[in-house]
Amino acid sequence: MAASVPGSSAGGVRHSLVTYNILSEALCDTGSFKRYSPADVDVDVRWGRIESKLRSAMEEQCVLMLQEVSLEWASRIAVLCAQMGYMPIWRCYGSDFSNHMGVALLVPTAKYDVRRVRMARVGKELEHLIPRVGEPCPPETKPSATMVSIAAAVDAIGDASWWVLPPVMSRPVKQVWRAVKRSVGIFRKEDLRLPAAPRDEPWKEARTRHNAVVYASLVPKEDPSARPLGVAVYHMPCRFRGIARGVMTLHTWSLAKTLHRWASEDGADPVLGADFNFKPADRQYRLLATGSLLTEEEEAAAAAAEPSFVEDDPRGSSAGAFAPKDPSDFDGRLPAGLRLTSAYKAVHGAEPDFTNYNFADMVGDEPFIDALDFIWVGDGLRAVAAPALPSRTDDGVLEAGPYPSEAEPSDHVMVRADVVQV
């Protein structure tokens, strides 16, 4: 059932937006999801269920923002789009492990003219912010030639073993192998540089991540004079533990800057749909919702030059004690002129109780359930409706999961919002 905002019958074009992580088939097998029914993780069975959900949204001319679109899913989606009158725009950037999964925009061509398409690797926007990492090692700190040769041989053996092992075994073997290498100090040849300080690591990793944003400027055919929609889709790196959470902070900030620049150049109202991998209580959510990474108290401490450690802030403190060479570039704020609102929250007063519910081996000993998927819109748009999503307190909801299941073919649920221009 779709909740509506009172007085939502305003004139103008109504835009229906969907974000949906469809769970790459390469990440969903009986090895990683061994607690599940084999049918619920079967590639063809799952595709039939995913296709049904996509068709329903396409019949209502929704703009779809999809994540975990592997090469397999992209091939099948291309056929579906041809049948349904949609233009698929995607970027696959992942590794063999995920079958090169990426993100996709699916645009109904009967409703919109596509004026411009853009793609970017979000980490590349951060290249000028990396502090101290990559400077040549002083001669006295360089590993010996013998150590370099041993490291190269060890890595070659490890790489070869990953190719010959079946997928169900490759992940744990990789994790153990990396832990062993870290414990004995083995580096690859390309790592023979000045090691980064612990608080520099988020900057270095954020730059090298391949996660890409796909953007399209869409003009509604029923009103060509209307402002375009600047729709972007993204999948945040899964770096939600410890100091590495700064990677997500940097990508959130860089993503917002990129979207703002593109939408401003097109005179478009920005829309951002993604699996953000952060929760409503996290700082990255705060950055998008309020425009600042810091609380008011932390802002005051920073203004008074009284640094205090701030979790998830890659600078390490509210006063920027660990900031890069040009700290003014990263100030923990959204670009001036960009204000974003969560469409679902605007309609319901709160985010959904959860959008992800899974119990894969990588999750741990307990199922994971929380809200990770959101649709953000600029202040030129107003959310007028959004189908209510289930809550853990609803009868039978917890028992119907974890996902994927017969009713939910991905471990994420589909999030939809309808918006109009103001």
Backbone torsions as a table, in degrees:
resi	resn	phi	psi	omega
1	MET	NA	131.6	-177.3
2	ALA	-93.3	117.8	173.7
3	ALA	-73.6	146.6	179.9
4	SER	-125.1	151.8	175.8
5	VAL	-83.1	135.0	176.6
6	PRO	-54.7	138.1	-179.3
7	GLY	73.6	23.8	-174.4
8	SER	-86.6	10.1	-179.5
9	SER	-88.9	28.3	179.8
10	ALA	-59.9	152.6	-179.9
11	GLY	-70.9	179.2	179.7
12	GLY	100.1	170.4	-177.6
13	VAL	-72.5	135.6	176.6
14	ARG	-97.1	125.6	-178.8
15	HIS	-108.2	126.3	178.8
16	SER	-103.6	123.3	-173.0
17	LEU	-120.8	139.6	179.0
18	VAL	-134.4	134.4	167.7
19	THR	-118.9	139.0	-172.0
20	TYR	-157.6	119.9	171.4
21	ASN	-88.4	116.1	-171.8
22	ILE	-96.7	9.7	173.6
23	LEU	55.9	99.8	178.9
24	SER	-50.2	136.0	179.9
25	GLU	-62.9	-24.8	-179.9
26	ALA	-71.4	-20.7	179.8
27	LEU	-98.4	0.1	-174.9
28	CYS	-126.3	94.5	178.6
29	ASP	-140.5	174.4	-177.1
30	THR	-70.6	-10.0	175.7
31	GLY	-80.3	-52.5	179.5
32	SER	-77.1	-31.3	-178.2
33	PHE	-113.0	52.4	-172.4
34	LYS	-73.4	-11.1	178.0
35	ARG	-83.3	-1.1	-172.0
36	TYR	-103.1	160.5	171.3
37	SER	-64.3	134.8	179.3
38	PRO	-53.6	-35.6	-179.5
39	ALA	-64.4	-34.3	-176.0
40	ASP	-75.0	-13.0	176.5
41	VAL	-115.9	6.8	177.0
42	ASP	-71.1	135.4	-174.1
43	VAL	-59.3	-51.1	-175.6
44	ASP	-70.3	-37.9	177.1
45	VAL	-63.8	-46.4	179.9
46	ARG	-62.8	-41.4	-179.2
47	TRP	-62.3	-40.7	178.5
48	GLY	-57.9	-38.9	-179.7
49	ARG	-74.8	-40.6	177.0
50	ILE	-63.5	-45.0	-179.5
51	GLU	-58.2	-40.0	179.5
52	SER	-61.3	-41.8	179.0
53	LYS	-68.3	-41.1	179.1
54	LEU	-65.0	-41.8	178.9
55	ARG	-60.1	-42.8	-179.5
56	SER	-60.4	-42.9	178.5
57	ALA	-68.2	-37.7	179.7
58	MET	-67.1	-35.0	178.3
59	GLU	-62.1	-24.1	177.7
60	GLU	-99.5	12.7	174.4
61	GLN	60.5	38.5	176.9
62	CYS	-76.4	147.8	166.4
63	VAL	-85.8	122.1	-175.3
64	LEU	-104.5	131.8	177.1
65	MET	-115.9	107.9	-170.6
66	LEU	-111.8	145.9	174.7
67	GLN	-121.5	162.6	-177.2
68	GLU	57.6	42.8	176.5
69	VAL	-87.0	98.6	179.5
70	SER	-78.5	175.5	175.8
71	LEU	-61.0	-36.9	178.2
72	GLU	-64.5	-49.0	-179.7
73	TRP	-66.2	-38.8	-179.9
74	ALA	-60.2	-39.6	179.5
75	SER	-63.3	-42.6	-178.6
76	ARG	-74.1	-36.2	178.9
77	ILE	-65.9	-33.5	178.4
78	ALA	-59.6	-42.1	178.3
79	VAL	-66.2	-44.5	179.4
80	LEU	-60.5	-42.1	-179.9
81	CYS	-63.8	-38.9	177.9
82	ALA	-62.7	-36.3	-179.8
83	GLN	-73.7	-31.6	-171.2
84	MET	-104.1	3.4	178.8
85	GLY	73.8	42.5	-178.7
86	TYR	-118.8	150.5	173.8
87	MET	-104.0	115.8	177.3
88	PRO	-89.0	134.7	176.7
89	ILE	-129.1	115.1	-176.7
90	TRP	-141.0	164.1	175.5
91	ARG	-138.4	114.2	176.7
92	CYS	-98.2	124.4	-172.9
93	TYR	-134.7	-5.9	-176.4
94	GLY	-74.0	-177.2	-177.5
95	SER	-93.0	-179.9	175.3
96	ASP	-56.8	-33.5	-176.2
97	PHE	-56.5	-38.8	-179.7
98	SER	-101.7	10.2	-172.5
99	ASN	57.6	43.3	173.3
100	HIS	56.3	43.6	-177.7
101	MET	-67.0	155.2	178.9
102	GLY	-155.5	-147.5	-177.2
103	VAL	-125.6	160.9	-178.4
104	ALA	-148.0	144.3	167.1
105	LEU	-108.2	131.8	175.5
106	LEU	-117.1	118.3	-170.8
107	VAL	-116.0	126.8	176.9
108	PRO	-72.7	115.1	-174.3
109	THR	-73.6	-18.2	176.5
110	ALA	-74.6	-20.4	-175.5
111	LYS	-104.4	-30.2	-173.2
112	TYR	-130.4	145.1	162.8
113	ASP	-93.0	131.8	177.7
114	VAL	-90.9	109.4	-174.7
115	ARG	-87.8	-31.6	-177.3
116	ARG	-156.7	143.4	173.9
117	VAL	-125.8	136.4	177.9
118	ARG	-136.7	150.5	176.3
119	MET	-140.7	148.1	178.5
120	ALA	-156.4	148.1	170.4
121	ARG	-85.5	116.3	-171.7
122	VAL	-60.7	-36.4	-179.8
123	GLY	-63.4	-27.9	-178.4
124	LYS	-64.5	-29.3	178.9
125	GLU	-66.5	-11.8	-176.3
126	LEU	-102.5	2.4	-171.6
127	GLU	-57.3	-36.5	-176.6
128	HIS	-77.9	-4.2	-176.5
129	LEU	-100.0	-1.2	-172.6
130	ILE	-77.1	119.9	-178.0
131	PRO	-91.9	130.0	166.1
132	ARG	63.6	-13.2	-175.3
133	VAL	-80.3	133.7	176.1
134	GLY	97.4	-2.7	175.0
135	GLU	-70.0	142.8	-178.0
136	PRO	-58.0	143.3	176.6
137	CYS	-66.0	140.4	168.9
138	PRO	-58.6	147.4	-176.5
139	PRO	-52.5	-36.8	-175.4
140	GLU	-73.3	-13.9	-178.6
141	THR	-103.9	-2.8	-178.0
142	LYS	-69.9	138.3	175.3
143	PRO	-62.7	154.4	-179.9
144	SER	-69.1	162.4	178.0
145	ALA	-62.0	-35.4	178.5
146	THR	-63.8	-43.4	179.6
147	MET	-64.4	-38.8	177.9
148	VAL	-61.9	-44.1	-179.9
149	SER	-64.6	-42.5	178.6
150	ILE	-62.5	-43.6	-179.4
151	ALA	-61.0	-43.1	-179.7
152	ALA	-63.6	-41.6	-179.8
153	ALA	-66.4	-43.5	179.9
154	VAL	-61.8	-43.7	179.6
155	ASP	-65.7	-37.7	179.1
156	ALA	-62.6	-42.1	178.0
157	ILE	-64.1	-44.2	179.9
158	GLY	-62.7	-45.3	179.6
159	ASP	-61.0	-40.7	-179.4
160	ALA	-65.2	-39.0	-178.2
161	SER	-65.9	-33.5	-179.4
162	TRP	-67.6	-30.2	-179.9
163	TRP	-73.2	-33.6	-174.4
164	VAL	-89.7	-17.1	-179.9
165	LEU	-79.0	148.6	173.8
166	PRO	-67.5	155.9	-176.2
167	PRO	-54.6	-35.8	-176.8
168	VAL	-64.4	-22.5	-178.8
169	MET	-100.6	-19.5	-170.9
170	SER	-66.6	-40.0	-176.7
171	ARG	-62.9	-52.9	179.8
172	PRO	-63.0	-33.9	178.5
173	VAL	-64.7	-42.5	178.2
174	LYS	-60.8	-43.8	-177.5
175	GLN	-63.5	-44.1	179.4
176	VAL	-64.9	-43.3	-178.1
177	TRP	-60.5	-44.9	-179.6
178	ARG	-65.5	-38.3	178.9
179	ALA	-63.9	-41.2	179.1
180	VAL	-63.6	-44.9	-179.4
181	LYS	-60.4	-43.5	179.5
182	ARG	-62.7	-39.9	-175.2
183	SER	-68.2	-29.1	-178.1
184	VAL	-104.6	2.4	174.0
185	GLY	74.8	33.4	177.8
186	ILE	-86.5	132.3	179.1
187	PHE	-121.7	151.8	170.2
188	ARG	-75.7	164.8	179.2
189	LYS	-58.0	-40.3	-177.2
190	GLU	-73.3	-8.7	177.8
191	ASP	-90.7	3.1	-176.2
192	LEU	-80.3	62.6	177.9
193	ARG	-130.5	172.5	179.4
194	LEU	-59.6	118.1	-179.1
195	PRO	-60.7	142.4	179.2
196	ALA	-74.4	147.3	169.8
197	ALA	-64.6	153.4	-176.5
198	PRO	-50.5	-38.1	-176.6
199	ARG	-81.0	-7.0	173.4
200	ASP	-84.8	-18.6	-172.6
201	GLU	-58.5	-42.4	178.4
202	PRO	-57.5	-37.3	179.7
203	TRP	-64.8	-44.3	-178.5
204	LYS	-64.8	-46.4	-177.9
205	GLU	-69.3	-38.9	-179.6
206	ALA	-59.4	-37.2	-179.6
207	ARG	-67.9	-36.0	-172.1
208	THR	-90.0	-8.9	178.5
209	ARG	-63.8	143.2	-176.4
210	HIS	-94.4	-0.6	-178.4
211	ASN	-54.1	130.4	-174.2
212	ALA	-120.0	150.3	174.4
213	VAL	-104.5	138.9	175.9
214	VAL	-116.0	132.4	-173.2
215	TYR	-133.6	144.9	173.6
216	ALA	-141.2	139.8	173.7
217	SER	-94.5	118.3	-172.0
218	LEU	-116.4	129.1	178.0
219	VAL	-111.6	122.7	-179.6
220	PRO	-66.6	130.7	-177.3
221	LYS	-68.6	-27.4	-178.5
222	GLU	-74.9	-15.6	177.1
223	ASP	-149.0	79.9	-177.0
224	PRO	-61.6	-16.9	179.3
225	SER	-83.8	-9.2	-179.3
226	ALA	-69.8	155.2	175.4
227	ARG	-62.4	142.3	177.2
228	PRO	-67.8	160.4	166.8
229	LEU	-94.3	130.8	174.6
230	GLY	-103.2	90.3	-170.1
231	VAL	-96.9	128.8	179.7
232	ALA	-126.8	145.6	176.8
233	VAL	-125.8	144.2	-176.1
234	TYR	-152.8	159.5	173.3
235	HIS	-132.7	111.4	-175.2
236	MET	-68.2	142.0	173.8
237	PRO	-55.4	142.8	180.0
238	CYS	-85.1	74.1	-178.5
239	ARG	-125.1	72.9	-170.8
240	PHE	-111.4	24.4	178.8
241	ARG	-128.1	132.0	171.3
242	GLY	63.2	-150.7	-175.2
243	ILE	-64.1	-22.4	-179.7
244	ALA	-65.4	-13.8	177.2
245	ARG	-61.0	-21.2	175.3
246	GLY	-60.8	-25.4	175.6
247	VAL	-60.9	-44.0	179.7
248	MET	-66.3	-37.5	178.2
249	THR	-61.8	-47.5	-179.3
250	LEU	-63.6	-40.0	179.4
251	HIS	-70.0	-35.5	176.3
252	THR	-61.4	-46.4	-179.7
253	TRP	-64.9	-46.7	-179.6
254	SER	-65.1	-39.4	178.5
255	LEU	-61.8	-45.5	-179.8
256	ALA	-63.2	-41.3	178.2
257	LYS	-62.0	-42.7	-178.2
258	THR	-65.9	-46.2	179.1
259	LEU	-61.2	-43.6	-178.8
260	HIS	-62.3	-42.3	-179.7
261	ARG	-64.0	-47.6	-178.8
262	TRP	-64.5	-47.3	-178.0
263	ALA	-64.0	-38.0	179.5
264	SER	-64.6	-42.2	179.3
265	GLU	-63.6	-31.0	-179.1
266	ASP	-92.9	-3.1	-174.4
267	GLY	61.6	35.5	-171.7
268	ALA	-107.4	155.4	171.3
269	ASP	-83.0	121.0	-175.8
270	PRO	-73.5	142.0	174.2
271	VAL	-135.2	133.7	-179.1
272	LEU	-134.1	117.0	176.5
273	GLY	-119.0	135.5	-174.8
274	ALA	-164.1	160.1	158.2
275	ASP	-89.1	103.6	-172.3
276	PHE	-85.2	-15.9	-178.2
277	ASN	60.8	12.2	168.7
278	PHE	-122.4	159.5	-174.2
279	LYS	-103.7	165.0	-179.0
280	PRO	-58.8	-24.0	180.0
281	ALA	-85.5	-4.2	-174.1
282	ASP	-87.0	160.4	-176.5
283	ARG	-67.9	-32.4	179.4
284	GLN	-63.4	-37.4	175.1
285	TYR	-63.6	-43.5	178.7
286	ARG	-56.8	-41.2	-179.0
287	LEU	-58.9	-44.8	180.0
288	LEU	-73.4	-37.0	-174.3
289	ALA	-78.1	-35.0	-175.0
290	THR	-114.3	-13.9	-178.0
291	GLY	89.9	-2.3	-178.5
292	SER	-138.6	140.3	177.5
293	LEU	-73.1	-26.6	-172.0
294	LEU	-100.2	154.7	171.9
295	THR	-76.1	170.5	178.9
296	GLU	-61.3	-37.9	179.7
297	GLU	-65.3	-41.2	179.5
298	GLU	-69.7	-34.7	175.6
299	GLU	-62.1	-41.5	179.7
300	ALA	-65.2	-39.7	178.7
301	ALA	-65.0	-39.1	178.9
302	ALA	-65.4	-41.4	-179.9
303	ALA	-64.7	-31.3	179.8
304	ALA	-89.2	6.5	-178.7
305	ALA	56.2	42.6	176.7
306	GLU	-116.1	82.2	-173.8
307	PRO	-64.1	139.7	172.3
308	SER	-136.1	144.3	-176.9
309	PHE	-63.0	134.2	-179.4
310	VAL	-123.9	113.8	178.6
311	GLU	-62.2	140.8	178.1
312	ASP	78.3	-8.4	176.7
313	ASP	-89.8	114.6	-176.5
314	PRO	-63.4	-14.1	174.4
315	ARG	-76.1	-18.8	176.5
316	GLY	91.3	-24.8	-178.3
317	SER	-150.1	163.0	-177.8
318	SER	-70.5	-15.2	178.1
319	ALA	-103.5	9.7	175.0
320	GLY	73.4	33.8	-177.1
321	ALA	-64.0	-22.3	-179.0
322	PHE	-116.0	27.9	-176.9
323	ALA	-69.9	158.7	179.1
324	PRO	-73.4	-171.8	-174.3
325	LYS	-60.2	-34.5	177.7
326	ASP	-118.0	80.5	-172.9
327	PRO	-64.7	-18.7	-179.6
328	SER	-66.6	-21.9	-179.8
329	ASP	-68.9	-40.3	177.1
330	PHE	-109.1	105.4	-178.3
331	ASP	-114.8	8.4	179.0
332	GLY	70.3	25.3	-178.7
333	ARG	-131.2	155.2	171.9
334	LEU	-71.9	156.8	177.1
335	PRO	-59.2	145.5	176.7
336	ALA	-58.3	133.6	179.7
337	GLY	94.2	-7.2	178.4
338	LEU	-105.9	116.1	173.6
339	ARG	-125.6	128.0	-176.1
340	LEU	-118.4	147.3	177.8
341	THR	-130.4	136.7	174.3
342	SER	-73.8	120.4	-175.0
343	ALA	-63.3	-43.1	-179.0
344	TYR	-63.3	-44.0	-179.5
345	LYS	-65.8	-35.6	179.4
346	ALA	-61.7	-33.4	-179.3
347	VAL	-82.8	-44.1	-170.9
348	HIS	-101.0	-10.5	-178.6
349	GLY	85.4	-7.6	178.8
350	ALA	-159.8	159.0	175.6
351	GLU	-71.8	161.2	176.3
352	PRO	-60.1	153.2	179.0
353	ASP	-60.7	-38.3	175.9
354	PHE	-159.1	153.5	171.0
355	THR	-126.9	-8.4	179.6
356	ASN	-131.7	132.1	-178.2
357	TYR	-147.4	102.2	-178.2
358	ASN	-145.4	166.4	-178.6
359	PHE	-142.2	47.3	176.6
360	ALA	-74.0	161.5	-178.8
361	ASP	-56.8	-35.0	-177.0
362	MET	-68.9	-16.5	-176.8
363	VAL	-74.7	-38.6	-177.4
364	GLY	127.2	-153.0	-174.8
365	ASP	-89.8	-7.3	179.5
366	GLU	-130.6	150.3	176.6
367	PRO	-61.7	150.3	173.1
368	PHE	-99.8	134.5	177.4
369	ILE	-148.9	118.8	179.0
370	ASP	-172.8	174.9	179.7
371	ALA	-91.8	122.4	-179.5
372	LEU	-127.2	-13.3	-171.2
373	ASP	-112.7	127.8	-176.2
374	PHE	-142.9	155.4	171.1
375	ILE	-116.6	118.2	179.2
376	TRP	-106.2	139.3	-179.3
377	VAL	-129.8	150.1	178.4
378	GLY	-73.1	172.6	-174.5
379	ASP	-76.1	-0.2	172.2
380	GLY	-87.0	0.1	-179.7
381	LEU	-123.9	148.3	176.3
382	ARG	-126.4	127.7	177.1
383	ALA	-74.8	130.4	-177.1
384	VAL	-117.4	-14.9	179.2
385	ALA	-161.3	151.0	176.3
386	ALA	-160.8	122.3	177.5
387	PRO	-56.9	131.6	178.9
388	ALA	-67.3	136.8	179.2
389	LEU	-100.1	156.8	-175.6
390	PRO	-66.5	159.9	177.7
391	SER	-121.7	154.4	177.6
392	ARG	-60.5	-23.1	-178.5
393	THR	-84.0	-11.3	177.8
394	ASP	-69.9	145.4	-179.5
395	ASP	-59.6	128.7	172.2
396	GLY	79.4	-2.7	-176.1
397	VAL	-67.3	-50.5	-178.8
398	LEU	-64.0	-37.6	-179.3
399	GLU	-68.6	-24.0	-179.3
400	ALA	-79.6	-7.8	179.8
401	GLY	-117.4	-167.8	-0.4
402	PRO	-68.2	169.8	179.7
403	TYR	-97.5	154.8	7.0
404	PRO	-75.0	151.1	179.5
405	SER	-141.4	-173.6	179.0
406	GLU	-63.4	-38.2	-177.8
407	ALA	-84.5	-30.2	-177.7
408	GLU	-124.5	102.0	-172.9
409	PRO	-78.1	-4.9	174.3
410	SER	-120.0	168.9	174.1
411	ASP	-82.5	-4.3	172.8
412	HIS	-110.6	154.0	173.5
413	VAL	-99.9	159.4	178.7
414	MET	-76.8	131.8	177.2
415	VAL	-111.9	129.4	-178.1
416	ARG	-129.3	148.3	173.3
417	ALA	-148.6	142.2	173.6
418	ASP	-106.9	134.3	-176.2
419	VAL	-131.6	157.4	172.4
420	VAL	-132.2	157.8	177.6
421	GLN	-79.0	146.8	179.3
422	VAL	-114.6	NA	NA
